[in-house]
Amino acid sequence: MKKIDNATVQRILDAADIVEVVSDFVSLKRRGANYVGLCPFHNDRSPSFYVSKAKGMCKCFSCGEGGSPVSFIMKLEQLSFTEALRYLAKKYNIEIEEREMTDEERRAESDRENMLALNDFAMRYFEKNIHDTSEGRDIGLSYFRYRGISDAMIERFHLGYALEERDAMFKTATERGYSEQYLVSTGLCTKTDDGRFYDRFRGRVIYPIFTLSGKVVAFGGRTLSKEKKIAKYVNSPESDLYQKRRELYGLFQAKQSIAKEQKCILVEGYMDVISMHQSGICNVVASSGTALTIEQVRLINRFTKDVTLIYDSDAAGIKASLRGIELLLQEGMNVKVLLLPEGEDPDSFAQHHSSSEVQDYIKAHETDFITFMAGILMKDAASDPGRRANVITRLVKTIALIPDEITRSVYVQDCSRILFMDEDVLRREVGKYYNEFRLKSREERQRAEAFTAPAEDVQPQGGGGEQSPSAAPQGDAQVADSGHARFLRTYELAIVRLVAKYGNYAFAEGIDDDGNTVPMTVLEYIESDLMADNIHFSNADLAHFFDEALRLSTETWAADLERRRMELEEQRGRSFAEGVEAIREKATDIGSVSAMEQRLRESVDAAYAKGLQDYSVTYLGRLMCSSPDDVVRNLASDLVVECHILSKMHTKYAKVDTEQDLLGELVPRALHELKDAILWTRLLDVRRELAACAGDYEKVLLLMKTMQEIEGARRELARLIGDRVIAPRK
């Protein structure tokens, strides 16, 4: 088995024209140098989706979605990185060349592909049973029709039936050549100690579970037997293919509707989802009877921030699920809750009402989660001061989980009104727990970083009283004290943005080991400057992004640049030959031919030079916006695309210096500002140390000297930030 090789990936990225790719899905109109249209990722009423042909990027300045051709296809079609590459290769008729995988990669890929193929076969086997066998029609199909499920929904969700026979599935699959190993590892069959095989789902109606991209990774089976000893539901066991916490039932069928409606409705079971879809409410998914997990919340968060949870009137069930739902608030989601009438669940309610009636009921009765939670919990505690205090504390802790300060403030006001509590008291308590949660999260993050850090990078804590703290911004100390990471993020982002946009552009000159003057790229300049002062990024995602930029520049840049140079030279020769031929057809004398050929040569040489420059400027951005690494790709998409476009008024009468023209000033300034920010955090740390050691005279003197050194270094940086400009490379 093989993987797409790097050269093919590069050919695909070079061939993919962002305007052509987006135009397959969005009607674009030219606006200056760019194109604009309605965003396909949200309900866009006025065009806010911009496409830059020159940069090879798209961006919605309303919802923020966009990226390179690869990331655009990945997000819109919910494809993996490799699937998106294959989509673009097919569009541009590029033959896929693949490299040999390692033995480990081959085994893992082979196992996954075999399990997926087997699950796909099993789904079609179960579907065939429900339509083509008398047992399937009499039991499985009759059950779904009894529950009011239409043939269209049976087909949409690929519902099926497993025969009652002990090993009917096993025998059919092995006869078709499927391995016993994968029948067991997928959970379709179980093997006893005496070597016999049993079908896991025998005698049950089947609900296939799909990934976002439409791959079948698991099944749920419901028994129709009345025997109490038989479990009502049986699900596929967890495997390399299927982790229950990462999947939501119905998300594959609902994803487009969720993105369009900008709302996700969360219910409990399979039939709730199917009946809601049948009623025309298609933005519905289910946690399949399990507590909501952080992975499931983040799946929803990819499509929308707004979630409505639908419950029946069982208050006990609601209380049991409150903890899981708090994860939604913690992830910054806007959560509403809908309580159905007595005796109804989403399945029955959707079956007994029209689509418009269901939608109207949701709009009229959904309430924000905090208000709903207060009402539910206070019912049992209104007359008991102790229990009432516990409920208030729980509500306060829940509000403290919300990351957005304005949202927290609004909920504090609502709770003050509902609970008849002083708003200032609630606000203080929320603030206290919010700070506790932040501290706890930071400590957990630090423990994780310490656990994963190489032993040689771990610095001893304390015991350094004999040493004078340095005033220079030390990167190792910066990483160790990640409490400053949020403050430093703005300055670190400014640097990685310059790397993403201009990383391989030679904007200055440097000196090599032999004393020769050599071109110096933005990335080389930044890396050299950071290394000179031993500075490392304090934000892990930005450090990873910078390391990936260095890796790409080291491993692929030279070969890709040479390939592009050869292409441009071939294009230059072709353009010159065509131009000469045209000149000689039109020219009337030898003198004019010579002059016109000289102008032509200058023109094609300038086009060649500009082509190389444009390639170097956009190289890192294009690669990182099309990276298979989610962190790198998403960061690059945000950093590379500019959200401001100069109007014609600014450019009509005068030349406006671009950011690229000013890199000689901007790159050093960004580095100096980061160093000044690091010195500021160091100064804060020394001040805290000073406040804690008032009785230790020698240490006080040492720390005061350190503060003076830091202030001196900051004054020098202030001078450099104001004055220092390096000569840009022409």
N, C-alpha and C positions, 0 to 999 in steps of 0.2 A: 504494500500500500504506500501511496506517495502523498506529498504535500506540494502546494504551489510554490515554485522556487522564487527567490527574491527578484531575479531578472524579469520574470513574468509579471510579478506584482508591480514592479516599476513601470513596465510597458502598459499595464492596465491603468495605473494612476496617470501616466502621461497622456494616454488616449482619451480618458474620460473628460469630456467637456461639460462643465457644471451647468451651462445653459441648456445643452441638449438633454442632459439627464433630468433636470428639474422640469423641463418643458413636457416630458412624458406624463407629468402628473399635475402641472400647474400652468395656467395660461399666463404667459409673461408679456409685458410691454416694455419697450426700451425707454429708459429715462436717463439721459446723459450717457455716461460710460457704463452704467449698470442696467439691470432689468428688475422689474418689480411685479409682484402679483399677490394674490390672496394666499395666506399661509395655509398649507395643508395639514398643519398640526393642531389648529384650533379654529373656532368659528370666527373667521376674520371678515369683518364687514368692510373695512377699507384696506387697500393694499399696504401691507407692512412687511412683506417678505422680499428681501433684496437679494439679488444674485450678481456677483461680480465675476465676469468672465476672465478678467486679468488675474485676479487672485485665485480663481478656481474655487470660490467659497460662496455659500449662501447663508443668510441669517434673517430670522424674524425679529424685528425690534419691538415686538409686542410680547410674545411668549418666550423668546430667547432661543428657540430651536434653530438648528441649522448645522452647517459644517461643510465638509468636503463631499464630493460625489459619493464616496464610499459610506461615510457616516450618514448622509441624507438617505440613501437606500436602506441602510441598516435600521434607521429609526422609523422610516415610513412603512417599510414592508416587514419590519420586525425580523430581520435576517441576521445571522451571525456574520462575523467579519469575512470568513471564507465564502459563505453563500453570497454575500454582497459582491465580492470580487468575481465570482463565477457569473453573477447576473451581468456585471459590466463587461466581462470578457465576451459573453454571448452577444451583448448589444453591439460591441465594436469588432466582432469577428476575430477575436484574438485567441489563438490556439493556446490552451493551457499546458504549460510545461511544468512538470512536477519533479521534486527531488525525492530521493529515497529517505524514508524515515528511519530513525534508530529502532533497534529491536524493541525497546520499551515503548516508544511512541506507536510502533506498529501493533504491538499487543493490545495496548489500551484502545487505540482507534478501532482495531478489529473487533474487540469485545463489545464496544459501544455500538458499532454498526450492526453487528450480528443481533444484539439485543433489540435494537430499534427495528430491524427487519422482522424479527420474530413477533414483536408487539404489533407491528402493522399487519402481519399475517393473522395474528390472533383476533384483532379487531374485525377484520373482514370475515373471519371464520364465525365469530359471534353474530355478526350482522346476517350472514348467510343462514345461520340457524334459525333466526327469528322469522325469516321470510320463507325459507325453503324446506323446513322440517315441520311435521305435524305437531311435534312437542313444542317447538318454538312458537308456532302460530297459536296453538291452543293455550299456552301458558304465558310466554313472554309478551307476544304481540297483544294478546287479550288484556294483560295487565296494564300495558301502557294506554290502550284505548279506554280501559275502565277508568284510568286516571285522567282521561281527557287529553292525552298527548296526540297531536296530529302526525300524519306520516311525514310531513315536512320537517317537523322537529326531530322525529326519529332519525331521519336522514342527516339533518344538520349536526346533531350531537353523536351520530354513529352508534346509536343504542343497539344492544344485541341481547343474546341469550346463550347461556352455557348449558349444554344437555346434562341430564341427571346421571347419565352413565359415568361410572367411576373414573375412567381414563379415556374418554372419547376425544378430548382435546389432545392428550398426549399421543395417542395412536395416530391421529390425523397429522399432527406436526412432524412426528418422526418419519412417517411415510413420505412426507414432502421434503425430507432431508434436513430438518432442523435438529440441532444438537440437544441431547439430554442436558448437557451442562447449562445451556442458556435457558432451557425450559425451567430449570430450578433457580438459576440466578435472577431471572426476571420475576419469579414468584408465580408463574402461571401453573406450575406443578410443584408438588412436594414429593420427596423421596423418603420412604420408611427405612428403618434399620435393616429390614430383610430384603431391601433392594427393589421394592415395588413402587410404582409411581401413581399419584392421585392428582386429579385436576382440582386446583384450589377453589374454583368458582362454580363447580358443578351445581346444576339446579337453580341458578340465580340469573336475574336480569343484569345486564352489564352496562356500566357507564365508563367509557374510555376517558382517560385524563391526558390532556394535551399540554405541550409546552407552548410558549409564546409563538414559536415558529411553526407549530402544527404537527410536531412529532409526538407519537403516542409513547408515553413513558410509564403508564400505570393504568390499572383498572379498579373500579369499585363494583362490587357485586351485592345485590340485595336478594335475600331469600324470600320466596313466596310461601314457604312452609309455615304452619301455625305452631310447630313444636317449639316450646320455650327453651329447650336445650341448644337449639341452633342459633348462632349469632345472626342478628338481623342483617348486619353489613359486614362484609369482608373486603379488605383493601390489599392491593399489592404491597409486599414488604419493601422496606427501604433498600436501595441498592446503589451501585455506582451510577445508575441511570436516573434514579428517582429518589429525591429527598422531599418528604411530605411538606416540610416547612417552607420549601421554595416554590410550591405550586399553588395556584388558585383554580378551582374548577370553573370552566367557562370563560377564562380570560382570553383564550385563543379566539373564541367566537365573539367576545365582547369588546376587544381592544379598540377596534375602529370606532365603535359607538361611544366608548368612554372618552376617547380623544376628541370626538366631535361634540359631544354633549358637555365635556369638561366636568363630568361627575361620574363617580363609581358608586353603584348601589351594592352593598354587601349583605348577603343572606347566608343561611346556614347549610342547606343541603342541595343535592343534585336536582331534585324535582322542583325546588324553589326557583332555581336558575332557569330550568327548561320552561316552566309555566310562565315565568315573567317574560322570557324571550318570545314565547308563543303569543303573549298578549301585546307584543310590540315594544316592550321595554327591554332593550337589548344591552344596556350598559350595566349588566348585573353579573356578579361573580359570587362564588361561595368559598368559605374556608373549609368546607366539607366536614363540619362537625368538630373541628379541632380548634384549640385556642389560637387566636391570631398571632403570627410570628413577625419578627422584625423584617425577615426576608420577604414575606408576603406584603407587608406595608410598603416596602421599597419598590416592589413590583408595581403596585398601584401608583406610587409616586412618580413613576416614569411617564404616566399618562395624564394625571390630574392631581390637584391638591384637595379637591372636594369629595368627601365620602359621606354617604348616607347609609346608616345601618338599620335594617328592618328587623323588628322583633315581633313575635306573637305576644300575647298578654301574660306570659309566664315570667313573673318578676324574679323568681329564683334563678332561672336561666340567665336573665339579664345580669344579675349580681355576680354570677359565676364568671361571666365573660368581661367584666369591667376592667380587670387588670390587663388583659390582652389589648383592649381597645385603647388604653392609655398610651400604647405605643404609637398610635396614630397621632395623638397630640404631640408626643415627644418628637416626632419627625416633622412637625410643622404643618400637619394636615388640618383642614377645616372639617370638623366632624359634626354631623347631625344625626339625630336618632328619630326613627318613626315607630310608634307603637300601633299595631294593628288592632282592630276591634276584637272583643272577646270571642274566643273560639276559632279565630282565623289565623292562618299562617300565610307566608308569601305565595305558596302553591295554590291553596284554596282561594285566596283573595284574588289572585290573577285569573283563576279559572272562572270565577263568578262575576267578574267585572270587565268592562271593555278597557281598551288601552287608554282612552282619554279619561275614564273614571279613575283608573289607577294613578295616572299622572297627576290628576287634579287632587286626589287624596294625599299623595306624597307632598305636593306643594303646600297644601293647607295644613298638614299635621306634623311635618318634620320640625323638630326643635334642636337647638344647639345642645351638644352632648353634656356640657357642664350643668346647664339648667335642668336637663333631664335627669342627670345623675343625682343632683341635689334633691329633686322631687322623690326619686326612688328610695334613696337612703334615708331621708328624713321621715318617711312614712312610719318606720318602726322605731324612731328615736325622739319624736316630738315631745313626749312627756317624760323623758329620762335625760336629765342634764348630762350625766356621764357619757351616755351613748351619743347624745347630741354633739358634745365636744369632740368625740372620736370621729363623727361624720364630718364635722367642720375641718378637722385636721386632715382627713383624707382628701377632702375637696381642695384644701389649700395646697397639699402636696401634688395633687393632679394638675392644678393650675401652674404650679412651679415647674412642671415638666415642659411647658410650652416655650419654645425658644424665642418667639417674637414678643418684644416688650409691650407693644401696643395691644396685641391680642390678650396678653396676660392682664393688662390694665382694664380692658373692657370686661373680662370675666370677673375680675375683682369687684367691679361696680355692680355687675349682675348678682353675684353671690351676696354682696352686702344688702342688696334689696330683698333677695329671696329669704335670706337667713336672719334678717333684722340684726345684722352685726355692723359694728363700726368699720367703715371702709379703711381707715388708717391702720387699724389693728390687723385686718386681713392683708393689707398691702405689705406691712412689716413682716408678717409671717411668710407670705409668699416669697418676699425677697430673701428671707433667711434660708428657706428650703431651696430656692433657686441657686443660691451661692453654694449650699451644701452639695447639690447635685453636680454643679460645675466642678467643684473641687474633687468630688468622687470620680467623675469622668476623667478628669485630668490625671488623678493618681492611677486609675486603671490603665490609661494610655501610657503613662510613664513606666508602669510595671511591665506592660506588654513590650515597650521599646527596650527596656532593660533585659527582658527575657530573650528577645530576638537579637540584641546587639552582640557583635563579636567580643570575646573576652578582653582582647587587647584594647578595645575602645572604651571600656568602662573605667571612669576616673574615680579615684578614692574620694570618699566623702570626709571632709574634715582632716585633721592631722596636719594641716598645712600652715600652722601658725608661724613657722620660721620663715616662710616665703612671703615676699611682698607681692600683693596682687598687681598684675600688669595693667596698665591703662589701655593697652592695645586691645581691639575687639577680638577676642579669642573664640574661634568657631566651636571648639569642643565644649567650652563652658556654655556657649550659647545653646548647643543642642541639649546639654544636660539639663539646663534650666528652661524647659519647654513652656513654663508659665508665661514667657514673653512672646511665644510664637504668634499669638493673635495680633499683638501690636506690630510685630515685625513683618507680618504677612503682606501688608500693603507695599512695603519696600521690596520685598522679595518678588512679589508679583510684577512689579515694574521691571525688574531685571529679566525674569523668565519671559515676559511679554516681548522684550527686545530680542531675546534669543529665538522665540517662536517666529517672529516676523522677519528678522534679518540675520539670523544666526550665521549663515555661511557667506554673507556679503563682506567682501574685503573693503573695509572703510578706512583703514589706517595702515601705517607701516611699522614693522618691528625689526629687531635685529636677531639673526639666528646665531647659533653657536660659533660660526666662523666669522662673525662680524659683518655679514652681508645684510643689506636691507631687503626685507621680504614683505609681501602683502600680509596683513593681519585681519582676520575676520572678526566680526562682533563676538562670536562665541569664544574664539581664542583669546581675545582681549579680556573678556569677562572672566574666563577660567583662570588666566594668568594672574589677574588682579586679586581674585578671591584666594587663590593658593598662596600668594605672597603674604597675605595677612591671616592665613589659616582660618578662613571663614567658611562655614558650611550653612546650608539652609536649615532653619529650625522647623519649617513645616514639611512633613514627610512627603506629601504629594508633590510639592514644588521641587524638593530634592530629587525625587524619582523622575520628575519631568526633565530636570536639568541633566541628570545622568543619562537619560534616554537620548537627549539631544547630542551629548558627547559621544555616545555609542554609535548613533547613526552617522555622525560626522567622521568618525574614525573608520567604521566598517564599510560604508556604502558610498560616501561622498566622492572620493577620488574616481572610482570606476564610473559612477553615474555622470560626473562632470565630463569625463573623457568621452563617454558615449554621446552626451549632448553636444560636446564640441565637434565631434565628427559629423553629427547630423546637421549642425549649423554650417559647417564648412561645405558640406555637400549642397546644402540649400543655397549658400552664398555663390558657389560655383555655377549652380543651375540658374540662379537669378541673373548673374553677370552675363552668362552665355546668351540667355534669352534677351537681355537688354541690348547686348551688342548687336544681335541679329536685327532687332527692331530699329536700332540707330542706323545701321547700314542700309536698311530699306528706305529710311526717310531722309538721311543726310544728303546734301548736295555737293559738298566739297570735303577734302581730306582734313582741313583745319577744323571744321565744325565737328567732324567725326571724332577727332582726338580730344577736343574739349568735352564733348558729350560723354565719351567713354571715361574720362577722368572723373566727371561728376557722378557717373554711374558707379565707378569703383568706390568712390567716397561714400556713396549712399549704401551700397551693399555691405561695405566694411562697417559702417555705423550700425546697420541692422544686425550684423553678426555680433558686434560688441554689446549692443543692447540686449540681444537674445541671451548671451552668456550672463550678463548682469541680472536680467530678470530671473533667469533660472537659479542663480545663486541666492537672490533675495527671497524667492518663494520656496526654495528647496525644502528646508526644514519644516516650514509651516505645512506644506502639502503632505509630507510624509507623516507628520505627527497628527494632523487632522484625519488621517486615514489609518492610524495605528490600530492594531487589534487590541491594544491595552486600553480599557475603558477610561482609566484615570488620565492617561496621556491624551487620548482622542478628545475627551470632553473639555479638558483644560485648553488644549490647542484651539478648539473651535471657538471658545470664548475669547481667547487672547488675540487671535489673528484677525478676526473680523472687526472692523471699525464701525461704530454706530453713528458717526457724524460724517456728513457729506457736505463739502463746501458748495455754496450756491454759485450760480453763474456770475452773480454780482461781484464775488470776491476774486474771480479769476479772469474776468473779461478784460480789464484794463491794466493789470499788472501781474508779474510772475509771483506766485505764492510759494515760499519755501516749504517743501514737504518734510515730513518727519525723517525720511531717508536722507534728505540734504543736510539735516541737522544732527545726524548720528554722532559726529565728532564732538558735539557738546553734550548730547543727551546720555550717551553711554557712560562717560566718566561721572556725570552728575548723578545718575541712578546709583552707581556704585558708592560714591561719596555719601549719598543720603542714607543708604543702607548702613554704612559704617557708623555714621552719626547716630542712627537709631539704635545700633548695637551698643555704642558707648553710653547712650541715654539709659538703656536697660541696666548696663553695668553700674552706672551711677546710682540708680534706684536701689540696686542690691547692696551697694556699699553703704548707702544711707540707712538701710534697714539694719545692716550689721552694726553701724555706729549707734543706732538707737538701742540695740540690745546689749551693748557692752560698755555702758556708761562708767562702770567702776574700774575698768582695765585701762589705765592711763597709757601704757605703751601701745596697746592695740588701737586706742583712739588716735594717737599720733600717726600710727602707720596708715590707718584708714583715711585720715584727713589728708595725708600726703598723696594717697592714691586718688582721692577726689580731685586734688589739684592737678594731678597728671591727666586725669580724664578730661577735666575742663580745658586744659591746655590742648589736648588732642582735638577736642571738639572745636576750639577756636581756629585751629589750623585747617580742619575740614571745612569750616564755614568760609574761610578765605578761598579754599580750593573750589568749593561749590559755586562761589560767586565769580571766580576769575578763570579757572582752568578750562581751556579749550584745546583739543588736539587737532592737528591739521588733517582734514579728511583726505582720503586717497582719491585722486581724480580718475 
